[in-house]
Amino acid sequence: MFRSFFVVFVLAFSSIAHASVILGTTRVIIKSSDKEATVQIRNPDNLPKIIQVWIDDGNKDVSPDVIDVPFQVLPPVFRVNEGKGQALRILPLPNDLPQNQESVFWLNVLEVPPKPDGLGGENYVQFALRNRIKLFYRPAGLDGRASYAGESLKWSLRENQLIAINSTPYHISLSSAELLKGNDKDGASIPVDMVPPFSESVIDAKGLNVSPGNTVKYFYIDDLGAVRKSLGVISRE
């Protein structure tokens, strides 16, 4: 019998401590004046792990060796022993990123556990787990306060589409939203994601029975990873 070895890549999150290394933050913010940013990684398990780290520009399926981003991560590959940690250094490189708004990238942390002991010649499946969090590059002098940018989000109705409008230079990361009618405290769920700076997010409103004057209760994530609640009244374009 020959030995088979399979590596399966799946997306994991740092909140699953028993299955993944833990990141010390849920997002990374690098200001244009920063020389570097630091992210702490901790291995809570009783086994050492090999870690590979890279940054992508939004396409999570592109191989790290062909990605071209204006950042360097040190160390890119390392071993972290059981119960130990490691500091990642993220260094911005010379770039031509927009200076009137934030840019967003993604930090990837891929972990591969060691081969289990005592298997002999048996087949086994090993999982390589990946954490992926947002990295924001923030130029100096942007208007407004980033942590409260979500308060400025506007909502409008365009035929059968609900439009979330972001007029700020910051990315607004929405965690959830609900359509409220009348005196409702809870309503129909609205699919939401991140609204880029000076842009709009178009949401299919079919089946929601949306009308101008309805209220959207939405939750956005601030710089510290805290979830903030806000309300917006839907207008008609």
CYANA upper distance limits for C-alpha pairs under 8 A (distance plus 0.5 A):
  1 MET  CA    121 GLY  CA      7.88
  2 PHE  CA    121 GLY  CA      7.56
  3 ARG  CA    121 GLY  CA      6.21
  3 ARG  CA    122 GLU  CA      6.87
  3 ARG  CA    123 ASN  CA      6.12
  4 SER  CA    122 GLU  CA      8.50
  4 SER  CA    123 ASN  CA      5.78
  4 SER  CA    124 TYR  CA      7.44
  5 PHE  CA    123 ASN  CA      7.30
  5 PHE  CA    124 TYR  CA      6.80
  5 PHE  CA    125 VAL  CA      6.93
  5 PHE  CA    126 GLN  CA      7.99
  6 PHE  CA    124 TYR  CA      7.79
  6 PHE  CA    125 VAL  CA      5.82
  6 PHE  CA    126 GLN  CA      6.61
  7 VAL  CA    125 VAL  CA      7.18
  7 VAL  CA    126 GLN  CA      5.77
  7 VAL  CA    127 PHE  CA      6.09
  7 VAL  CA    128 ALA  CA      6.86
  8 VAL  CA    125 VAL  CA      8.24
  8 VAL  CA    126 GLN  CA      7.12
  8 VAL  CA    127 PHE  CA      5.47
  8 VAL  CA    128 ALA  CA      6.45
  9 PHE  CA    127 PHE  CA      6.78
  9 PHE  CA    128 ALA  CA      5.64
  9 PHE  CA    129 LEU  CA      6.65
  9 PHE  CA    130 ARG  CA      7.86
 10 VAL  CA    127 PHE  CA      7.87
 10 VAL  CA    128 ALA  CA      7.27
 10 VAL  CA    129 LEU  CA      6.10
 10 VAL  CA    130 ARG  CA      6.96
 11 LEU  CA    129 LEU  CA      6.62
 11 LEU  CA    130 ARG  CA      5.61
 11 LEU  CA    131 ASN  CA      7.02
 11 LEU  CA    132 ARG  CA      8.35
 12 ALA  CA     16 ILE  CA      7.91
 12 ALA  CA     20 SER  CA      7.55
 12 ALA  CA    129 LEU  CA      6.25
 12 ALA  CA    130 ARG  CA      5.85
 12 ALA  CA    131 ASN  CA      5.94
 13 PHE  CA     20 SER  CA      7.66
 13 PHE  CA    130 ARG  CA      7.90
 13 PHE  CA    131 ASN  CA      5.77
 13 PHE  CA    132 ARG  CA      7.97
 14 SER  CA     20 SER  CA      6.59
 14 SER  CA     21 VAL  CA      6.93
 14 SER  CA     22 ILE  CA      5.43
 14 SER  CA     23 LEU  CA      6.59
 14 SER  CA    131 ASN  CA      6.93
 15 SER  CA     22 ILE  CA      7.75
 16 ILE  CA     20 SER  CA      6.53
 17 ALA  CA     21 VAL  CA      7.05
 17 ALA  CA     22 ILE  CA      6.89
 17 ALA  CA     44 PRO  CA      7.32
 18 HIS  CA     44 PRO  CA      7.74
 18 HIS  CA     45 ASP  CA      7.07
 19 ALA  CA     45 ASP  CA      8.47
 19 ALA  CA    129 LEU  CA      8.36
 20 SER  CA     43 ASN  CA      8.05
 20 SER  CA    111 GLU  CA      8.07
 20 SER  CA    129 LEU  CA      7.16
 20 SER  CA    130 ARG  CA      8.46
 20 SER  CA    131 ASN  CA      8.44
 21 VAL  CA     41 ILE  CA      7.21
 21 VAL  CA     42 ARG  CA      6.19
 21 VAL  CA     43 ASN  CA      5.24
 21 VAL  CA     44 PRO  CA      7.03
 21 VAL  CA     45 ASP  CA      8.40
 21 VAL  CA    111 GLU  CA      8.00
 22 ILE  CA     41 ILE  CA      6.22
 22 ILE  CA     42 ARG  CA      5.68
 22 ILE  CA     43 ASN  CA      6.91
 22 ILE  CA     44 PRO  CA      7.83
 23 LEU  CA     39 VAL  CA      7.65
 23 LEU  CA     40 GLN  CA      6.48
 23 LEU  CA     41 ILE  CA      5.28
 23 LEU  CA     42 ARG  CA      7.11
 24 GLY  CA     39 VAL  CA      6.76
 24 GLY  CA     40 GLN  CA      5.54
 24 GLY  CA     41 ILE  CA      6.64
 24 GLY  CA     42 ARG  CA      8.35
 25 THR  CA     39 VAL  CA      7.55
 25 THR  CA     40 GLN  CA      8.28
 25 THR  CA    225 GLY  CA      8.34
 26 THR  CA    133 ILE  CA      6.71
 26 THR  CA    134 LYS  CA      8.09
 26 THR  CA    224 LEU  CA      8.41
 26 THR  CA    225 GLY  CA      6.55
 27 ARG  CA    133 ILE  CA      6.13
 27 ARG  CA    134 LYS  CA      5.58
 27 ARG  CA    135 LEU  CA      6.39
 27 ARG  CA    136 PHE  CA      8.30
 27 ARG  CA    223 ASP  CA      8.09
 27 ARG  CA    224 LEU  CA      8.35
 27 ARG  CA    225 GLY  CA      7.55
 28 VAL  CA     37 ALA  CA      8.20
 28 VAL  CA     39 VAL  CA      8.29
 28 VAL  CA    133 ILE  CA      8.17
 28 VAL  CA    134 LYS  CA      6.80
 28 VAL  CA    135 LEU  CA      5.03
 28 VAL  CA    136 PHE  CA      6.62
 29 ILE  CA     37 ALA  CA      8.25
 29 ILE  CA    135 LEU  CA      6.31
 29 ILE  CA    136 PHE  CA      5.26
 29 ILE  CA    137 TYR  CA      6.59
 29 ILE  CA    138 ARG  CA      7.49
 29 ILE  CA    223 ASP  CA      8.25
 30 ILE  CA     34 ASP  CA      6.80
 30 ILE  CA     36 GLU  CA      7.84
 30 ILE  CA     37 ALA  CA      6.84
 30 ILE  CA    135 LEU  CA      7.98
 30 ILE  CA    136 PHE  CA      6.60
 30 ILE  CA    137 TYR  CA      5.42
 30 ILE  CA    138 ARG  CA      6.51
 31 LYS  CA    137 TYR  CA      6.36
 31 LYS  CA    138 ARG  CA      5.12
 31 LYS  CA    139 PRO  CA      6.28
 31 LYS  CA    140 ALA  CA      7.32
 32 SER  CA    137 TYR  CA      7.42
 32 SER  CA    138 ARG  CA      6.45
 32 SER  CA    139 PRO  CA      5.31
 32 SER  CA    140 ALA  CA      6.58
 33 SER  CA    139 PRO  CA      8.29
 33 SER  CA    140 ALA  CA      7.72
 34 ASP  CA     92 PRO  CA      8.49
 35 LYS  CA     91 LEU  CA      6.90
 35 LYS  CA     92 PRO  CA      7.33
 36 GLU  CA     89 ARG  CA      7.02
 36 GLU  CA     90 ILE  CA      5.90
 36 GLU  CA     91 LEU  CA      5.01
 36 GLU  CA     92 PRO  CA      6.94
 37 ALA  CA     89 ARG  CA      6.35
 37 ALA  CA     90 ILE  CA      5.60
 37 ALA  CA     91 LEU  CA      7.18
 38 THR  CA     87 ALA  CA      6.94
 38 THR  CA     88 LEU  CA      5.99
 38 THR  CA     89 ARG  CA      5.29
 38 THR  CA     90 ILE  CA      6.73
 39 VAL  CA     87 ALA  CA      6.23
 39 VAL  CA     88 LEU  CA      5.53
 39 VAL  CA     89 ARG  CA      7.18
 39 VAL  CA     90 ILE  CA      8.42
 40 GLN  CA     85 GLY  CA      7.57
 40 GLN  CA     86 GLN  CA      6.47
 40 GLN  CA     87 ALA  CA      5.06
 40 GLN  CA     88 LEU  CA      6.65
 41 ILE  CA     85 GLY  CA      5.84
 41 ILE  CA     86 GLN  CA      5.69
 41 ILE  CA     87 ALA  CA      6.63
 41 ILE  CA     88 LEU  CA      7.87
 42 ARG  CA     80 VAL  CA      8.39
 42 ARG  CA     83 GLY  CA      7.52
 42 ARG  CA     84 LYS  CA      6.34
 42 ARG  CA     85 GLY  CA      4.58
 42 ARG  CA     86 GLN  CA      6.97
 43 ASN  CA     48 PRO  CA      8.18
 43 ASN  CA     49 LYS  CA      8.27
 43 ASN  CA     80 VAL  CA      7.20
 43 ASN  CA     81 ASN  CA      7.49
 43 ASN  CA     82 GLU  CA      6.34
 43 ASN  CA     83 GLY  CA      5.76
 43 ASN  CA     84 LYS  CA      6.13
 43 ASN  CA     85 GLY  CA      6.53
 44 PRO  CA     82 GLU  CA      7.03
 44 PRO  CA     83 GLY  CA      5.44
 44 PRO  CA     84 LYS  CA      7.88
 45 ASP  CA     82 GLU  CA      6.13
 45 ASP  CA     83 GLY  CA      6.72
 46 ASN  CA     82 GLU  CA      5.31
 46 ASN  CA     83 GLY  CA      7.13
 47 LEU  CA     81 ASN  CA      7.27
 47 LEU  CA     82 GLU  CA      5.41
 47 LEU  CA    113 PRO  CA      7.70
 47 LEU  CA    114 PRO  CA      7.84
 48 PRO  CA     79 ARG  CA      7.50
 48 PRO  CA     80 VAL  CA      6.24
 48 PRO  CA     81 ASN  CA      4.61
 48 PRO  CA     82 GLU  CA      5.28
 48 PRO  CA    113 PRO  CA      7.17
 48 PRO  CA    114 PRO  CA      7.23
 49 LYS  CA     79 ARG  CA      6.18
 49 LYS  CA     80 VAL  CA      6.02
 49 LYS  CA     81 ASN  CA      6.91
 49 LYS  CA     82 GLU  CA      8.17
 49 LYS  CA    111 GLU  CA      6.78
 49 LYS  CA    112 VAL  CA      6.18
 49 LYS  CA    113 PRO  CA      5.15
 49 LYS  CA    114 PRO  CA      6.67
 50 ILE  CA     77 VAL  CA      7.75
 50 ILE  CA     78 PHE  CA      6.30
 50 ILE  CA     79 ARG  CA      4.94
 50 ILE  CA     80 VAL  CA      6.96
 50 ILE  CA    111 GLU  CA      6.16
 50 ILE  CA    112 VAL  CA      5.74
 50 ILE  CA    113 PRO  CA      6.96
 50 ILE  CA    114 PRO  CA      8.12
 51 ILE  CA     76 PRO  CA      8.48
 51 ILE  CA     77 VAL  CA      6.04
 51 ILE  CA     78 PHE  CA      5.86
 51 ILE  CA     79 ARG  CA      6.51
 51 ILE  CA     80 VAL  CA      7.80
 51 ILE  CA    109 VAL  CA      7.26
 51 ILE  CA    110 LEU  CA      6.07
 51 ILE  CA    111 GLU  CA      5.01
 51 ILE  CA    112 VAL  CA      6.97
 52 GLN  CA     76 PRO  CA      6.16
 52 GLN  CA     77 VAL  CA      4.94
 52 GLN  CA     78 PHE  CA      7.26
 52 GLN  CA    109 VAL  CA      6.46
 52 GLN  CA    110 LEU  CA      5.61
 52 GLN  CA    111 GLU  CA      6.97
 53 VAL  CA     73 VAL  CA      7.51
 53 VAL  CA     75 PRO  CA      8.17
 53 VAL  CA     76 PRO  CA      5.49
 53 VAL  CA     77 VAL  CA      6.85
 53 VAL  CA    107 LEU  CA      7.89
 53 VAL  CA    108 ASN  CA      6.07
 53 VAL  CA    109 VAL  CA      5.21
 53 VAL  CA    110 LEU  CA      6.76
 54 TRP  CA     64 PRO  CA      6.91
 54 TRP  CA     73 VAL  CA      7.00
 54 TRP  CA     76 PRO  CA      7.15
 54 TRP  CA    107 LEU  CA      6.58
 54 TRP  CA    108 ASN  CA      5.81
 54 TRP  CA    109 VAL  CA      7.43
 55 ILE  CA     64 PRO  CA      8.22
 55 ILE  CA     67 ILE  CA      8.42
 55 ILE  CA     69 VAL  CA      7.61
 55 ILE  CA     71 PHE  CA      7.91
 55 ILE  CA     73 VAL  CA      8.24
 55 ILE  CA    105 PHE  CA      7.29
 55 ILE  CA    106 TRP  CA      5.91
 55 ILE  CA    107 LEU  CA      5.07
 55 ILE  CA    108 ASN  CA      6.35
 56 ASP  CA     60 LYS  CA      7.21
 56 ASP  CA     62 VAL  CA      8.33
 56 ASP  CA     64 PRO  CA      8.03
 56 ASP  CA     67 ILE  CA      6.90
 56 ASP  CA     68 ASP  CA      8.35
 56 ASP  CA     69 VAL  CA      7.31
 56 ASP  CA    105 PHE  CA      6.38
 56 ASP  CA    106 TRP  CA      5.73
 56 ASP  CA    107 LEU  CA      7.19
 56 ASP  CA    108 ASN  CA      8.01
 57 ASP  CA     67 ILE  CA      8.37
 57 ASP  CA     69 VAL  CA      7.27
 57 ASP  CA    104 VAL  CA      7.72
 57 ASP  CA    105 PHE  CA      5.18
 57 ASP  CA    106 TRP  CA      6.74
 58 GLY  CA    104 VAL  CA      8.40
 58 GLY  CA    105 PHE  CA      6.52
 58 GLY  CA    106 TRP  CA      6.85
 62 VAL  CA     66 VAL  CA      7.76
 62 VAL  CA     67 ILE  CA      7.41
 63 SER  CA     67 ILE  CA      7.25
 70 PRO  CA     92 PRO  CA      6.50
 70 PRO  CA     93 LEU  CA      5.44
 70 PRO  CA     94 PRO  CA      7.18
 70 PRO  CA     95 ASN  CA      6.45
 71 PHE  CA     90 ILE  CA      7.13
 71 PHE  CA     91 LEU  CA      6.01
 71 PHE  CA     92 PRO  CA      4.99
 71 PHE  CA     93 LEU  CA      5.78
 72 GLN  CA     90 ILE  CA      6.24
 72 GLN  CA     91 LEU  CA      5.61
 72 GLN  CA     92 PRO  CA      7.01
 72 GLN  CA     93 LEU  CA      7.58
 73 VAL  CA     88 LEU  CA      7.34
 73 VAL  CA     89 ARG  CA      6.19
 73 VAL  CA     90 ILE  CA      5.14
 73 VAL  CA     91 LEU  CA      6.89
 74 LEU  CA     88 LEU  CA      6.33
 74 LEU  CA     89 ARG  CA      5.62
 74 LEU  CA     90 ILE  CA      7.04
 75 PRO  CA     88 LEU  CA      7.03
 75 PRO  CA     89 ARG  CA      7.80
 80 VAL  CA     84 LYS  CA      6.74
 80 VAL  CA     85 GLY  CA      6.80
 80 VAL  CA     86 GLN  CA      7.27
 81 ASN  CA     85 GLY  CA      8.10
 97 LEU  CA    103 SER  CA      7.68
 98 PRO  CA    102 GLU  CA      7.85
 98 PRO  CA    103 SER  CA      7.81
 98 PRO  CA    139 PRO  CA      8.43
 99 GLN  CA    139 PRO  CA      5.88
 99 GLN  CA    140 ALA  CA      8.14
100 ASN  CA    139 PRO  CA      7.54
100 ASN  CA    142 LEU  CA      7.05
100 ASN  CA    169 PRO  CA      7.24
101 GLN  CA    138 ARG  CA      7.55
101 GLN  CA    139 PRO  CA      7.30
101 GLN  CA    142 LEU  CA      7.36
101 GLN  CA    169 PRO  CA      4.88
101 GLN  CA    170 TYR  CA      6.75
101 GLN  CA    197 PRO  CA      7.03
102 GLU  CA    136 PHE  CA      7.02
102 GLU  CA    137 TYR  CA      6.13
102 GLU  CA    138 ARG  CA      5.30
102 GLU  CA    139 PRO  CA      7.05
102 GLU  CA    169 PRO  CA      6.67
102 GLU  CA    170 TYR  CA      6.00
102 GLU  CA    171 HIS  CA      7.31
102 GLU  CA    197 PRO  CA      7.61
103 SER  CA    136 PHE  CA      6.28
103 SER  CA    137 TYR  CA      5.65
103 SER  CA    138 ARG  CA      7.31
104 VAL  CA    134 LYS  CA      7.30
104 VAL  CA    135 LEU  CA      6.22
104 VAL  CA    136 PHE  CA      5.11
104 VAL  CA    137 TYR  CA      6.76
104 VAL  CA    171 HIS  CA      8.41
105 PHE  CA    134 LYS  CA      6.42
105 PHE  CA    135 LEU  CA      5.40
105 PHE  CA    136 PHE  CA      6.76
105 PHE  CA    137 TYR  CA      8.39
106 TRP  CA    132 ARG  CA      6.84
106 TRP  CA    133 ILE  CA      6.04
106 TRP  CA    134 LYS  CA      5.03
106 TRP  CA    135 LEU  CA      5.69
107 LEU  CA    132 ARG  CA      6.02
107 LEU  CA    133 ILE  CA      5.82
107 LEU  CA    134 LYS  CA      6.67
107 LEU  CA    135 LEU  CA      6.70
108 ASN  CA    130 ARG  CA      7.17
108 ASN  CA    131 ASN  CA      6.27
108 ASN  CA    132 ARG  CA      5.03
108 ASN  CA    133 ILE  CA      7.29
109 VAL  CA    130 ARG  CA      5.99
109 VAL  CA    131 ASN  CA      5.57
109 VAL  CA    132 ARG  CA      6.89
110 LEU  CA    128 ALA  CA      7.15
110 LEU  CA    129 LEU  CA      6.18
110 LEU  CA    130 ARG  CA      4.80
110 LEU  CA    131 ASN  CA      6.96
111 GLU  CA    128 ALA  CA      6.06
111 GLU  CA    129 LEU  CA      5.87
111 GLU  CA    130 ARG  CA      6.85
112 VAL  CA    127 PHE  CA      7.49
112 VAL  CA    128 ALA  CA      5.23
112 VAL  CA    129 LEU  CA      7.31
113 PRO  CA    126 GLN  CA      8.23
113 PRO  CA    127 PHE  CA      8.19
113 PRO  CA    128 ALA  CA      7.68
115 LYS  CA    126 GLN  CA      8.34
119 LEU  CA    123 ASN  CA      8.45
142 LEU  CA    169 PRO  CA      7.19
143 ASP  CA    168 THR  CA      8.15
143 ASP  CA    169 PRO  CA      7.65
144 GLY  CA    148 TYR  CA      8.48
144 GLY  CA    149 ALA  CA      7.71
144 GLY  CA    168 THR  CA      8.13
145 ARG  CA    149 ALA  CA      6.74
146 ALA  CA    170 TYR  CA      6.67
146 ALA  CA    222 ASP  CA      7.95
146 ALA  CA    223 ASP  CA      7.64
147 SER  CA    221 ILE  CA      8.41
147 SER  CA    222 ASP  CA      5.11
147 SER  CA    223 ASP  CA      5.93
148 TYR  CA    152 SER  CA      8.20
148 TYR  CA    222 ASP  CA      7.61
149 ALA  CA    153 LEU  CA      7.89
149 ALA  CA    168 THR  CA      7.10
149 ALA  CA    170 TYR  CA      7.16
149 ALA  CA    172 ILE  CA      7.16
150 GLY  CA    172 ILE  CA      6.21
150 GLY  CA    173 SER  CA      8.47
150 GLY  CA    220 TYR  CA      6.63
150 GLY  CA    230 SER  CA      8.17
151 GLU  CA    230 SER  CA      6.76
152 SER  CA    166 ASN  CA      7.57
152 SER  CA    167 SER  CA      7.82
152 SER  CA    168 THR  CA      7.95
153 LEU  CA    164 ALA  CA      7.13
153 LEU  CA    165 ILE  CA      6.22
153 LEU  CA    166 ASN  CA      5.74
153 LEU  CA    167 SER  CA      7.78
153 LEU  CA    232 GLY  CA      7.98
154 LYS  CA    164 ALA  CA      6.29
154 LYS  CA    165 ILE  CA      5.50
154 LYS  CA    166 ASN  CA      7.25
154 LYS  CA    232 GLY  CA      6.96
154 LYS  CA    233 VAL  CA      8.25
154 LYS  CA    234 ILE  CA      8.16
155 TRP  CA    162 LEU  CA      7.53
155 TRP  CA    163 ILE  CA      6.04
155 TRP  CA    164 ALA  CA      5.30
155 TRP  CA    165 ILE  CA      6.66
155 TRP  CA    216 VAL  CA      8.30
155 TRP  CA    232 GLY  CA      6.94
155 TRP  CA    233 VAL  CA      7.04
155 TRP  CA    234 ILE  CA      5.41
155 TRP  CA    235 SER  CA      6.94
156 SER  CA    162 LEU  CA      6.46
156 SER  CA    163 ILE  CA      5.66
156 SER  CA    164 ALA  CA      7.34
156 SER  CA    165 ILE  CA      8.39
156 SER  CA    212 PRO  CA      8.02
156 SER  CA    234 ILE  CA      5.36
156 SER  CA    235 SER  CA      4.99
156 SER  CA    236 ARG  CA      5.79
156 SER  CA    237 GLU  CA      6.71
157 LEU  CA    161 GLN  CA      6.41
157 LEU  CA    162 LEU  CA      5.36
157 LEU  CA    163 ILE  CA      6.62
157 LEU  CA    210 VAL  CA      8.32
157 LEU  CA    211 SER  CA      7.99
157 LEU  CA    212 PRO  CA      7.25
157 LEU  CA    234 ILE  CA      7.13
157 LEU  CA    235 SER  CA      6.63
157 LEU  CA    236 ARG  CA      5.34
157 LEU  CA    237 GLU  CA      6.61
158 ARG  CA    162 LEU  CA      6.81
158 ARG  CA    163 ILE  CA      7.59
158 ARG  CA    236 ARG  CA      7.14
158 ARG  CA    237 GLU  CA      6.44
160 ASN  CA    204 ASP  CA      7.02
160 ASN  CA    205 ALA  CA      5.80
160 ASN  CA    206 LYS  CA      6.30
161 GLN  CA    202 VAL  CA      6.87
161 GLN  CA    203 ILE  CA      6.06
161 GLN  CA    204 ASP  CA      5.41
161 GLN  CA    205 ALA  CA      5.47
161 GLN  CA    206 LYS  CA      7.94
162 LEU  CA    202 VAL  CA      6.54
162 LEU  CA    203 ILE  CA      5.50
162 LEU  CA    204 ASP  CA      6.82
162 LEU  CA    205 ALA  CA      6.10
163 ILE  CA    200 GLU  CA      6.97
163 ILE  CA    201 SER  CA      6.23
163 ILE  CA    202 VAL  CA      5.33
163 ILE  CA    203 ILE  CA      6.64
164 ALA  CA    195 VAL  CA      7.96
164 ALA  CA    200 GLU  CA      5.92
164 ALA  CA    201 SER  CA      5.57
164 ALA  CA    202 VAL  CA      7.11
164 ALA  CA    203 ILE  CA      8.36
165 ILE  CA    195 VAL  CA      8.14
165 ILE  CA    198 PHE  CA      8.26
165 ILE  CA    199 SER  CA      6.71
165 ILE  CA    200 GLU  CA      4.88
165 ILE  CA    201 SER  CA      7.10
166 ASN  CA    172 ILE  CA      8.00
166 ASN  CA    195 VAL  CA      6.97
166 ASN  CA    196 PRO  CA      7.49
166 ASN  CA    197 PRO  CA      6.49
166 ASN  CA    198 PHE  CA      5.94
166 ASN  CA    199 SER  CA      5.98
166 ASN  CA    200 GLU  CA      6.37
167 SER  CA    197 PRO  CA      7.10
167 SER  CA    198 PHE  CA      5.17
167 SER  CA    199 SER  CA      7.33
168 THR  CA    197 PRO  CA      6.12
168 THR  CA    198 PHE  CA      6.28
169 PRO  CA    197 PRO  CA      5.19
169 PRO  CA    198 PHE  CA      6.70
170 TYR  CA    196 PRO  CA      7.47
170 TYR  CA    197 PRO  CA      5.53
171 HIS  CA    194 MET  CA      7.27
171 HIS  CA    195 VAL  CA      6.39
171 HIS  CA    196 PRO  CA      5.19
171 HIS  CA    197 PRO  CA      5.74
172 ILE  CA    194 MET  CA      6.06
172 ILE  CA    195 VAL  CA      5.69
172 ILE  CA    196 PRO  CA      7.03
172 ILE  CA    197 PRO  CA      8.12
172 ILE  CA    220 TYR  CA      7.28
172 ILE  CA    221 ILE  CA      7.95
173 SER  CA    193 ASP  CA      6.76
173 SER  CA    194 MET  CA      4.75
173 SER  CA    195 VAL  CA      6.96
173 SER  CA    220 TYR  CA      5.99
173 SER  CA    221 ILE  CA      6.11
173 SER  CA    222 ASP  CA      8.43
174 LEU  CA    192 VAL  CA      6.64
174 LEU  CA    193 ASP  CA      5.73
174 LEU  CA    194 MET  CA      6.08
174 LEU  CA    195 VAL  CA      8.16
174 LEU  CA    218 TYR  CA      7.75
174 LEU  CA    219 PHE  CA      6.27
174 LEU  CA    220 TYR  CA      4.75
174 LEU  CA    221 ILE  CA      6.87
175 SER  CA    192 VAL  CA      7.51
175 SER  CA    193 ASP  CA      7.18
175 SER  CA    218 TYR  CA      8.30
175 SER  CA    219 PHE  CA      6.13
175 SER  CA    220 TYR  CA      6.10
175 SER  CA    221 ILE  CA      7.38
175 SER  CA    227 VAL  CA      8.29
176 SER  CA    189 SER  CA      8.17
176 SER  CA    190 ILE  CA      7.65
176 SER  CA    191 PRO  CA      7.60
176 SER  CA    192 VAL  CA      6.61
176 SER  CA    193 ASP  CA      8.33
176 SER  CA    218 TYR  CA      6.34
176 SER  CA    219 PHE  CA      5.97
176 SER  CA    220 TYR  CA      7.96
177 ALA  CA    189 SER  CA      6.51
177 ALA  CA    190 ILE  CA      5.72
177 ALA  CA    191 PRO  CA      7.54
177 ALA  CA    192 VAL  CA      7.22
177 ALA  CA    216 VAL  CA      7.17
177 ALA  CA    217 LYS  CA      6.06
177 ALA  CA    218 TYR  CA      4.54
177 ALA  CA    219 PHE  CA      6.71
178 GLU  CA    186 ASP  CA      7.51
178 GLU  CA    187 GLY  CA      5.89
178 GLU  CA    188 ALA  CA      5.85
178 GLU  CA    189 SER  CA      5.02
178 GLU  CA    190 ILE  CA      5.84
178 GLU  CA    216 VAL  CA      6.14
178 GLU  CA    217 LYS  CA      5.68
178 GLU  CA    218 TYR  CA      6.78
179 LEU  CA    186 ASP  CA      8.30
179 LEU  CA    187 GLY  CA      5.65
179 LEU  CA    188 ALA  CA      5.71
179 LEU  CA    189 SER  CA      6.96
179 LEU  CA    190 ILE  CA      7.19
179 LEU  CA    208 LEU  CA      8.39
179 LEU  CA    210 VAL  CA      8.34
179 LEU  CA    214 ASN  CA      7.63
179 LEU  CA    215 THR  CA      6.55
179 LEU  CA    216 VAL  CA      5.29
179 LEU  CA    217 LYS  CA      7.00
180 LEU  CA    184 ASP  CA      6.06
180 LEU  CA    185 LYS  CA      7.48
180 LEU  CA    186 ASP  CA      6.91
180 LEU  CA    187 GLY  CA      5.46
180 LEU  CA    188 ALA  CA      7.70
180 LEU  CA    214 ASN  CA      6.64
180 LEU  CA    215 THR  CA      5.55
180 LEU  CA    216 VAL  CA      6.40
180 LEU  CA    217 LYS  CA      7.44
181 LYS  CA    187 GLY  CA      7.88
181 LYS  CA    214 ASN  CA      5.96
181 LYS  CA    215 THR  CA      6.97
182 GLY  CA    214 ASN  CA      7.97
188 ALA  CA    208 LEU  CA      7.57
190 ILE  CA    203 ILE  CA      8.49
191 PRO  CA    203 ILE  CA      7.63
192 VAL  CA    203 ILE  CA      8.07
194 MET  CA    201 SER  CA      8.47
195 VAL  CA    199 SER  CA      7.21
195 VAL  CA    200 GLU  CA      6.74
195 VAL  CA    201 SER  CA      6.29
196 PRO  CA    200 GLU  CA      7.68
205 ALA  CA    209 ASN  CA      7.76
205 ALA  CA    210 VAL  CA      7.33
210 VAL  CA    214 ASN  CA      7.41
211 SER  CA    234 ILE  CA      7.95
212 PRO  CA    233 VAL  CA      8.23
212 PRO  CA    234 ILE  CA      5.60
212 PRO  CA    235 SER  CA      5.48
212 PRO  CA    236 ARG  CA      6.21
213 GLY  CA    233 VAL  CA      6.23
213 GLY  CA    234 ILE  CA      5.72
213 GLY  CA    235 SER  CA      6.75
214 ASN  CA    233 VAL  CA      6.35
214 ASN  CA    234 ILE  CA      6.05
215 THR  CA    231 LEU  CA      7.22
215 THR  CA    232 GLY  CA      6.11
215 THR  CA    233 VAL  CA      4.98
215 THR  CA    234 ILE  CA      6.53
216 VAL  CA    231 LEU  CA      6.15
216 VAL  CA    232 GLY  CA      5.63
216 VAL  CA    233 VAL  CA      6.73
216 VAL  CA    234 ILE  CA      7.66
217 LYS  CA    229 LYS  CA      7.73
217 LYS  CA    230 SER  CA      6.50
217 LYS  CA    231 LEU  CA      5.15
217 LYS  CA    232 GLY  CA      7.12
218 TYR  CA    229 LYS  CA      6.38
218 TYR  CA    230 SER  CA      6.02
218 TYR  CA    231 LEU  CA      6.70
218 TYR  CA    232 GLY  CA      8.42
219 PHE  CA    227 VAL  CA      6.70
219 PHE  CA    228 ARG  CA      5.90
219 PHE  CA    229 LYS  CA      5.02
219 PHE  CA    230 SER  CA      6.75
220 TYR  CA    227 VAL  CA      6.06
220 TYR  CA    228 ARG  CA      5.87
220 TYR  CA    229 LYS  CA      7.13
220 TYR  CA    230 SER  CA      8.44
221 ILE  CA    225 GLY  CA      6.05
221 ILE  CA    226 ALA  CA      6.03
221 ILE  CA    227 VAL  CA      5.09
221 ILE  CA    228 ARG  CA      6.70
222 ASP  CA    226 ALA  CA      6.02
222 ASP  CA    227 VAL  CA      6.98
222 ASP  CA    228 ARG  CA      7.63
